[in-house]
Amino acid sequence: MPHFEFIRDLVVIFGVSVAVVLVFHRLRLPSIAGFLLAGALVGPSGLNLVDDTARVELLAEVGVALLLFSIGLDISLARLARIRVFALSGGGLQVALTVAVTAAAVIMLSRTSLQAAIFWGFLVALSSTAIVLRILMERGELDAPHGRLALAILIFQDLIVVPMMLVLPLLGGQLGGGASDVALTLGRSVLLIGAILLAARWLVPKALGVVVRARSRELFVIAILLICASIAWVADTQGLSLALGAFIAGMVISESEYSHQALADIMPFRDSFISLFFVSIGMLFDLRSFMTAWPVLLLTTVGVLALKAGVAGGVTLALGYPIRVAALVGLTLSQVGEFSFVMAQAGQHYGLLTPYGYQLFLAISILTMIVTPVLIQWGPAVLMRAGSAAPLPAWLSREPPADALSPTAQHQDHVIIAGFGLNGRNLARVLKEADIPYVVVDLYADTIRRGQEQGEPIYYGDVTQREVLERMGIERARLLVLAVSDPFATRRVIPVARQANPEIHIVARTRYVREVQELLRIGADEVVPEEFETSLEIFELVLREYGVSPREIKRKQEEVRREGYARLRREATVPYTGHGELPIEVDVHYQPVPGGSPIIGRRLADLRLHDYGGVHVPAIIRQGQTHAGPGSDWRLEADDCLVMTGAREAIGRAIRALERHGDLPVI
């Protein structure tokens, strides 16, 4: 019976998909590529386990609609307003240049018509929102400069799908009657979309408000699906695609206060159906064609990756960002996106894509998706080794001229703050109140402008470049505080700063505790993990709710903070990159202070341990308690234990000086 065959097909599809995606997960490859490969395996050109693709494609259409619906839910007009400059300038340039370069390349390399070449540009211009966002969130780089710019470009790409889909009938020559009919059709589509958005913006919130007051989750989910299906159906009957109507429906609901709950409720449906969509796409992929023409496919894939990375990186440079950020944005957006699959199917319908071209596109898309995690994971390390953080050419840089940074020459013993986000602003306010000199360096033009309007000594620059640090007066500075939300920049700047000023005290901010050891290993003096500090705030709130006294809470916090940071330091491995390019070995030594020692009663600064080759004292153990980060005014007592870190030879010289009264330097 037909329905039993359909159930059998679903069992085969989900069974193979689970196995393949599990393997891809172990290899840290995107699940989308796994679904595509699973479809190729079970399809007619593979093992032929599922021979009727029409049944699967029916559910796949639902998956596409739900995918676009969820994307529309996540793109509110308020969110677009916050990133409109990056989205319009960066996204517009990236899409336009990619379409133009791709179309030119296709025309040069084949006998394709201009319309088909432009369509190929549409396919290549889009990147994978699902893959990129998931990887950036896992790596904690969504708020980094390259993460924010990549997100803005991705949102623009998601929006530009709408006019691209509207133009496809025109490219396919299926709009007869000349330019007037074309303009009439496009105008009617725009008016229809505007009418839907305008009507739904007033009706949907009121309708959902009535449903929510019923306090029934089932009713709420049904209402959301009804709105999605209704708007998609109206759009389809008026000549727009079903998927495009679902996207509009998502944007309509995104403007209501119920958008977050709607997105949470629709996600299980979307994930289930969208997997079928990618499986159905993979079922159309001809593995035999790939095996016979793999050299051409690999060469074309490399070309697509290079083209997309080059265009996205070039656009980033044009916006005034450094080469490092441009390279990371290019690598992040170098793959072909999931919306391109939707457009490829429509392109076949309008005669813009031949069967061979469709197979070529599928192969290229799958390969670029598989390569993307590798590029994003290893790209920063390769860039660091290749010296890609070199200064920008003058004609590309927005950095102020040298005389604009001359005030730093007046600073001595000052603090350099890298990043002027929330942490940087709070630190600057405290330093100003304490009359401690400081300078700020940041990459965001709007942040710099607002800071300068408020009288802050803030300048444009990439702190991973030694020239920028030197202009900030790093050789005369006492502290460097890395308050940036860019893990790659933080790892890069520490050895650069340590090389420029071996004596500077480096305080780094990081998001996760697992990154502390790495930052300490490469030369940071203090690392503040937000994850750890958040846990302290949480247990303070809990203890306060149970009536524990503020004094006891404060004592507990200091105890946990001392023990926690001391443990993180002890767990850190010891080699770090110091002077030059070669790593030097760093030891951790516990030096007791016996009774009668000449250093009893002296301040830690009086010991001048830096004079022996950069020996540091990150902690002091007194009466069984570890005191992390002792200040220079800390006075030593009998039976203290100094935790000393530094090169083995330097620690040896310091120990011998501490043990001999006459050799002890005195201030």
C-alpha positions in Angstrom: 0.0 0.0 0.0 1.3 3.5 -0.8 1.2 4.9 2.7 3.2 1.9 4.0 5.8 2.5 1.3 6.0 6.1 2.4 6.5 5.1 6.1 9.2 2.7 4.9 10.9 5.5 3.0 10.8 7.7 6.1 12.4 4.9 8.2 15.2 4.5 5.6 15.8 8.2 5.3 15.9 8.9 9.0 17.9 5.8 9.8 20.7 6.6 7.3 20.5 10.3 8.2 21.1 9.5 11.9 24.1 7.4 11.1 25.7 9.9 8.7 25.0 13.0 10.8 26.5 11.2 13.9 29.7 10.6 11.9 29.7 14.3 10.7 29.2 15.4 14.3 32.2 13.4 15.5 34.2 15.0 12.7 32.8 18.5 13.7 31.3 18.9 10.2 27.9 20.7 9.6 24.8 18.5 9.9 23.4 20.1 6.7 26.2 18.5 4.7 25.4 15.2 6.4 21.8 15.3 5.4 22.8 16.1 1.8 25.2 13.1 1.8 22.6 10.9 3.4 20.2 11.8 0.6 22.8 11.0 -2.0 23.3 7.6 -0.5 19.7 6.5 -0.3 18.7 8.2 -3.6 18.3 6.7 -7.1 21.9 7.4 -8.0 23.2 5.9 -4.8 22.0 2.7 -3.1 18.5 3.3 -4.5 16.9 2.6 -1.2 14.3 5.3 -2.0 13.2 5.4 -5.6 10.2 7.8 -5.4 11.5 11.3 -4.6 8.2 13.0 -5.1 6.8 11.9 -1.8 9.8 13.2 0.1 9.8 16.5 -1.9 6.3 17.1 -0.7 7.4 17.2 2.9 10.6 19.0 1.9 8.5 21.9 0.6 7.0 22.2 4.1 10.5 22.2 5.5 11.6 25.1 3.2 8.6 27.1 4.2 9.3 26.5 7.9 12.9 27.4 7.5 12.1 30.7 5.9 9.4 31.3 8.5 11.9 30.8 11.3 14.4 33.1 9.6 11.7 35.8 9.2 10.9 35.4 12.9 14.5 36.1 13.8 14.7 39.2 11.6 12.7 42.0 13.2 12.7 45.6 11.9 14.3 46.7 15.2 17.2 44.3 14.7 17.6 45.5 11.2 17.8 49.1 12.4 20.6 48.3 14.7 22.9 46.9 12.0 21.5 48.8 9.0 24.8 50.5 8.1 26.7 47.2 8.1 23.9 45.3 6.5 23.2 47.8 3.7 26.8 48.8 2.9 28.6 45.5 3.6 25.8 43.1 2.5 24.9 45.2 -0.5 28.5 45.4 -1.7 29.1 41.7 -1.1 26.1 40.5 -3.0 26.4 42.9 -5.9 30.2 42.2 -6.4 29.7 38.5 -6.0 26.9 38.4 -8.6 28.9 40.6 -11.0 32.2 38.6 -10.7 30.5 35.2 -10.8 28.4 36.2 -13.9 31.6 37.5 -15.7 33.5 34.3 -14.8 30.6 32.0 -16.0 30.3 33.9 -19.3 34.1 33.7 -19.9 34.4 30.0 -19.1 31.2 28.8 -20.8 28.7 29.6 -23.5 26.0 30.6 -21.0 23.6 33.4 -21.6 23.7 36.6 -19.6 20.5 35.7 -17.7 21.8 32.3 -16.7 25.1 33.8 -15.7 23.4 36.3 -13.4 21.4 33.4 -11.9 24.7 31.6 -11.1 25.7 34.9 -9.4 22.6 34.7 -7.3 23.4 31.1 -6.2 27.0 31.9 -5.3 26.3 35.2 -3.6 24.3 33.6 -0.7 26.1 32.0 2.3 24.8 29.6 5.0 23.2 31.4 7.9 22.6 28.2 9.7 26.2 26.9 9.5 27.9 30.2 10.2 25.8 31.3 13.2 26.1 27.9 14.8 29.9 27.8 14.5 30.3 31.5 15.6 28.1 30.8 18.7 30.0 27.7 19.6 33.3 29.6 19.3 32.0 32.6 21.2 32.9 34.9 18.3 29.4 36.3 17.5 30.3 39.6 19.2 33.8 39.8 17.7 34.3 42.3 14.9 34.3 39.6 12.2 31.3 37.9 13.8 29.2 41.1 13.9 30.0 42.0 10.3 29.4 38.5 9.1 26.0 38.5 10.8 25.0 41.8 9.2 26.0 40.5 5.7 24.1 37.2 6.3 20.9 39.1 7.3 21.1 41.2 4.2 21.5 38.0 2.1 18.4 36.5 3.8 16.5 39.6 2.8 17.8 39.9 -0.7 16.4 36.4 -1.4 13.0 38.1 -1.7 13.7 40.3 -4.7 15.9 37.6 -6.2 13.0 35.2 -6.3 10.8 37.9 -7.8 13.4 38.5 -10.6 13.6 34.8 -11.6 10.6 34.8 -14.0 12.2 37.8 -15.7 15.5 36.1 -16.1 13.8 33.0 -17.3 11.9 34.9 -20.0 8.5 33.9 -18.7 7.2 37.5 -18.4 5.9 38.4 -21.8 4.8 41.8 -23.0 8.0 43.7 -22.6 9.3 46.0 -19.9 5.8 47.3 -19.0 4.6 43.9 -18.0 7.8 43.2 -16.1 7.5 46.4 -14.1 3.8 45.7 -13.5 4.5 42.3 -12.2 7.3 43.5 -9.9 5.2 46.4 -8.7 2.2 44.2 -8.0 4.5 41.9 -6.0 5.9 44.7 -3.9 2.5 46.2 -3.2 1.2 42.7 -2.2 4.1 42.3 0.2 3.6 45.8 1.6 -0.2 45.2 2.1 0.4 41.9 3.9 3.0 43.5 6.2 0.8 46.5 6.9 -2.4 44.5 7.5 -0.8 41.8 9.6 1.2 44.3 11.7 -2.1 45.5 13.1 -4.1 42.3 13.1 -1.6 39.7 14.1 -0.7 41.1 17.6 -4.4 41.5 18.5 -5.2 38.0 17.3 -2.3 36.4 19.2 -3.3 38.4 22.2 -6.7 36.8 22.3 -5.1 33.3 21.8 -2.5 33.9 24.6 -5.2 34.9 27.1 -6.6 31.4 26.6 -3.3 30.0 28.2 -3.2 27.0 26.0 0.1 26.2 24.4 -1.5 23.9 21.8 -3.8 26.7 20.7 -0.9 29.1 20.4 1.1 26.7 18.2 -1.9 26.1 16.0 -2.5 29.8 15.7 1.1 30.4 14.7 1.0 27.6 12.0 -2.4 29.1 10.8 -0.9 32.5 10.3 2.1 31.1 8.5 0.0 28.9 6.2 -2.5 31.6 5.5 0.0 34.3 4.5 2.0 31.7 2.5 -1.1 30.5 0.7 -2.2 34.1 -0.2 1.3 34.9 -1.5 1.3 31.6 -3.5 -2.1 32.4 -5.1 -0.9 35.9 -6.1 2.2 34.5 -8.0 4.7 34.6 -5.2 6.3 31.4 -3.9 5.1 29.5 -0.9 8.5 29.8 0.8 8.5 33.6 0.2 5.1 33.9 1.8 6.3 32.0 4.8 9.2 34.3 5.1 6.9 37.3 5.1 4.7 35.6 7.7 7.8 35.2 10.0 8.6 38.9 9.7 5.0 39.8 10.5 5.1 37.8 13.8 8.6 39.0 14.6 7.1 42.5 15.2 4.9 41.2 18.0 5.8 40.5 21.6 5.1 36.8 21.1 7.9 36.2 18.5 10.3 34.5 20.9 7.8 32.0 22.1 6.7 31.4 18.5 10.2 30.7 17.4 10.7 28.3 20.3 7.5 26.4 19.5 8.2 26.1 15.8 11.8 25.0 16.1 11.0 21.2 16.5 8.8 21.3 13.5 11.3 23.2 11.4 14.2 21.0 12.3 12.3 17.8 11.5 11.0 19.0 8.1 14.2 20.9 7.0 16.2 17.7 7.4 13.9 16.1 4.8 14.5 19.1 2.5 18.2 18.6 2.5 17.8 14.8 2.2 15.5 15.4 -0.8 18.2 17.7 -2.4 20.8 15.1 -1.8 18.7 12.4 -3.4 18.9 14.4 -6.7 22.7 14.4 -6.5 24.4 12.0 -8.9 27.3 10.3 -7.2 28.5 8.7 -10.4 28.8 12.0 -12.1 30.8 13.3 -9.2 33.2 10.3 -9.3 33.9 10.7 -13.0 34.3 14.5 -12.9 35.8 15.1 -9.5 38.9 17.0 -10.7 36.7 19.7 -12.3 34.4 19.8 -9.3 37.3 20.2 -6.9 38.8 23.0 -9.0 35.5 24.8 -9.3 34.9 24.5 -5.6 38.3 26.0 -4.8 37.4 28.8 -7.2 34.1 29.5 -5.5 35.7 29.5 -2.1 38.4 31.9 -3.2 35.9 34.2 -5.0 33.6 34.5 -2.1 36.3 34.9 0.5 38.1 37.5 -1.7 34.9 39.5 -2.3 33.7 39.4 1.4 37.2 40.2 2.6 37.6 43.1 0.1 34.3 44.6 1.2 35.4 44.4 4.8 38.6 46.2 3.9 36.6 48.9 2.1 34.6 49.4 5.3 37.8 50.3 7.1 38.5 47.1 9.0 42.0 45.6 9.3 43.3 42.8 7.1 42.9 40.3 10.0 39.2 41.0 10.4 38.7 41.0 6.6 40.4 37.6 6.2 38.2 36.1 8.9 35.0 37.5 7.4 36.0 36.1 4.0 36.7 32.6 5.4 33.4 32.7 7.4 31.2 33.6 4.4 33.0 31.5 1.7 30.4 28.6 1.5 27.2 28.4 -0.5 24.0 28.8 1.6 20.9 26.8 2.1 18.7 29.4 0.4 20.7 28.7 -2.8 19.1 25.2 -2.9 15.6 26.8 -2.9 16.6 29.1 -5.7 18.3 26.3 -7.6 15.1 24.4 -7.7 13.2 27.5 -8.9 15.9 28.1 -11.5 15.4 24.6 -13.0 11.7 25.4 -13.3 12.4 28.6 -15.2 15.1 27.0 -17.4 18.0 28.9 -15.9 19.8 25.8 -14.8 20.5 22.7 -16.9 20.6 19.2 -15.3 24.4 19.2 -15.6 24.5 22.6 -14.0 22.3 21.5 -11.2 24.5 18.5 -10.4 27.6 20.8 -10.5 25.9 23.3 -8.1 25.0 20.5 -5.7 28.5 19.1 -5.6 30.0 22.6 -5.1 27.6 23.4 -2.4 28.1 20.2 -0.4 31.9 20.5 -0.6 31.9 24.2 0.5 29.7 23.3 3.4 32.0 20.5 4.5 35.1 22.7 4.2 33.7 25.7 6.1 34.2 24.4 9.7 37.8 23.6 8.9 38.4 27.0 7.4 36.8 28.8 10.4 38.6 26.6 12.9 42.1 26.7 11.5 41.9 30.1 9.7 42.9 32.2 12.8 46.0 30.1 13.5 47.1 30.2 9.9 46.6 34.0 9.8 48.6 34.4 13.0 51.5 32.4 11.6 51.3 34.0 8.2 51.5 37.5 9.8 48.2 38.5 8.3 47.8 41.1 11.0 50.1 43.4 9.0 49.2 47.1 8.8 46.7 48.2 6.2 47.8 50.2 3.2 47.2 53.9 3.9 44.5 54.2 1.2 42.4 51.5 3.0 42.9 52.5 6.6 40.7 54.7 8.7 43.4 55.1 11.3 44.1 58.7 12.3 47.5 60.2 11.3 50.4 59.9 13.7 49.9 63.5 15.1 46.4 62.6 16.1 47.8 60.1 18.6 50.5 62.5 20.0 48.7 62.9 23.4 49.9 59.4 24.4 53.5 60.7 24.4 52.6 62.7 27.5 51.5 59.6 29.4 53.7 57.7 31.7 52.8 54.7 33.8 49.3 54.7 32.2 46.7 52.0 31.3 45.9 51.0 27.8 42.3 49.8 27.4 41.7 47.7 24.3 37.9 47.7 23.6 35.3 50.3 24.7 32.3 48.1 25.3 30.6 47.8 28.7 33.8 46.6 30.5 36.0 49.2 28.9 33.6 52.0 29.7 33.3 51.0 33.3 37.0 50.7 33.7 37.6 54.1 32.0 35.1 55.7 34.4 36.8 54.3 37.5 40.3 55.3 36.2 39.1 58.8 35.5 37.7 59.1 39.1 40.9 57.8 40.5 42.9 60.2 38.4 44.9 57.4 36.7 46.0 58.1 33.1 44.6 55.9 30.4 44.1 55.6 26.6 41.5 53.6 24.8 41.8 51.9 21.4 38.9 50.4 19.5 37.8 49.3 16.0 34.3 50.6 15.8 33.9 54.0 14.2 30.6 54.8 16.0 32.1 53.8 19.4 35.1 56.0 18.8 32.9 59.0 17.7 30.7 58.7 20.8 33.7 58.3 23.1 35.5 61.4 21.6 32.3 63.4 22.0 32.3 62.5 25.7 36.0 63.6 26.0 37.5 60.1 26.2 41.1 59.6 24.9 39.9 57.0 22.4 41.5 56.2 19.1 41.0 53.9 16.1 43.4 51.0 15.8 43.9 47.2 15.7 45.7 46.2 18.9 47.1 43.1 17.3 49.5 45.4 15.4 52.6 46.4 17.3 52.6 49.8 15.6 49.2 50.7 17.1 50.4 49.6 20.6 53.6 51.7 20.2 51.5 54.7 19.4 49.5 54.1 22.5 52.8 54.3 24.4 53.0 50.6 25.4 56.7 50.9 26.3 55.8 53.4 29.0 52.5 51.9 30.1 52.0 49.9 33.3 48.9 47.9 32.3 47.3 46.6 29.2 43.6 45.6 29.7 42.1 43.5 26.9 38.4 44.2 27.2 37.6 43.1 23.6 35.1 40.4 22.8 37.4 38.9 20.1 39.1 35.7 21.2 41.4 35.7 18.2 42.5 39.3 18.8 43.1 38.5 22.5 45.3 35.6 21.8 47.2 37.5 19.1 47.9 40.7 21.1 49.3 39.1 24.3 52.6 37.9 22.8 52.9 41.1 20.6 52.4 43.3 23.7 54.8 41.2 25.8 57.4 41.5 23.1 57.0 45.3 22.9 57.2 45.7 26.7 58.3 42.6 28.7 57.4 44.3 32.0 53.8 45.4 31.3 51.1 43.8 33.3 48.5 42.2 31.0 44.9 41.7 32.2 42.7 39.8 29.7 39.0 39.3 29.6 37.6 36.0 28.3 34.2 34.4 28.2 34.9 30.9 29.3 37.0 29.3 32.0 38.5 26.8 29.6 40.3 29.7 27.8 42.1 30.9 31.0 45.0 28.4 30.8 45.7 29.2 27.2 45.9 32.9 27.8 48.1 32.5 30.9 50.3 30.1 28.9 51.0 32.7 26.2 51.9 35.5 28.7 48.8 37.1 30.3 49.3 38.1 34.0 45.7 38.1 34.9 42.7 36.5 33.1 39.1 37.3 34.2 36.6 34.7 32.8 33.1 36.0 32.6 31.8 32.5 33.2 33.5 32.3 36.6 32.5 35.8 37.7 28.9 35.2 36.7 28.8 32.2 39.0 30.0 34.4 41.9 27.2 36.9 41.2 24.6 34.0 41.1 25.5 32.5 44.5 25.5 36.1 46.0 21.9 36.5 44.9 21.0 33.0 46.2 22.7 33.6 49.6 21.1 37.1 49.9 17.7 35.5 49.3 18.3 33.1 52.3 19.2 36.0 54.6 23.0 35.5 54.8 24.7 38.7 55.9 26.5 40.9 53.3 29.7 40.5 55.2 29.6 36.7 55.1 28.7 36.8 51.4 31.6 39.1 50.6 34.0 36.8 52.6 32.7 33.7 50.7 33.1 35.5 47.4 36.7 36.5 48.1 37.5 33.0 49.3 36.1 31.4 46.1 37.8 34.0 44.0 41.2 33.5 45.5 41.0 29.7 45.4 39.5 29.6 42.0 42.0 31.9 40.3 44.9 30.2 42.1 43.7 26.8 40.9 43.4 28.1 37.3 47.0 29.4 37.5 48.3 26.1 38.9 46.5 24.2 36.1 48.1 26.4 33.4 50.9 24.8 31.4 54.1 26.7 31.6 55.6 27.5 28.2 54.7 30.9 26.7 55.8 32.9 23.8 58.2 35.7 25.1 61.0 37.6 23.5 61.4 36.9 19.8 59.7 34.0 18.0 61.2 31.1 20.0 59.2 29.9 23.0 61.0 29.9 26.4 60.3 27.5 29.2 58.6 29.0 32.2 58.7 27.3 35.6 56.4 27.6 38.6 58.4 27.6 41.9 57.1 27.8 45.5 59.6 29.8 47.6 59.0 29.7 51.4 59.9 32.7 53.6 61.4 31.2 56.8 61.7 33.1 60.0 64.7 35.5 60.1 64.7 35.9 56.3 65.9 39.4 55.2 62.8 39.9 53.1 60.4 39.8 56.0 58.6 43.1 56.3 59.5 44.2 52.9 57.0 45.2 50.2 56.8 42.9 47.2 57.9 45.8 44.9 61.1 46.1 47.0 62.2 42.6 45.8 62.4 43.9 42.1 62.0 40.3 40.8 61.6 41.7 37.3 65.3 42.6 37.3 66.2 39.0 37.2 64.6 38.3 33.9 60.8 38.9 34.3 60.0 36.8 37.3 56.4 37.2 38.4 54.6 36.5 41.7 51.0 35.7 40.7 50.0 34.5 44.2 51.2 34.3 47.8 50.2 31.5 50.2 49.7 32.6 53.8 48.4 30.4 56.6 47.1 27.9 54.1 45.1 30.4 52.0 46.1 31.4 48.5 46.0 35.2 47.8 45.9 35.6 44.0 47.3 38.8 42.4 49.1 40.4 45.4 49.8 44.1 44.8 53.2 45.8 44.8 52.6 47.1 48.4 52.0 43.6 49.8 54.3 43.1 52.8 55.8 39.7 53.5 55.5 37.9 56.8 57.3 34.8 58.2 56.1 31.5 56.8 54.7 33.1 53.7 55.2 31.2 50.4 55.8 33.0 47.2 54.4 31.5 44.0 57.1 32.5 41.5 56.8 32.1 37.7 59.4 32.8 35.0 62.2 31.3 33.1 64.1 28.5 35.0 67.4 30.5 35.0 65.7 33.7 36.0 64.0 32.0 39.0 67.3 30.5 40.0 68.9 33.9 40.1 66.1 35.4 42.1 66.1 32.6 44.7 69.9 33.1 45.2 69.4 36.8 45.7 66.6 36.3 48.2 68.6 33.9 50.2 71.7 36.2 50.4 71.2 39.3 52.5 73.9 41.4 50.8 72.7 40.7 47.2 69.1 41.8 47.9 68.3 44.9 45.9 66.9 47.7 48.1 64.7 50.6 47.0 
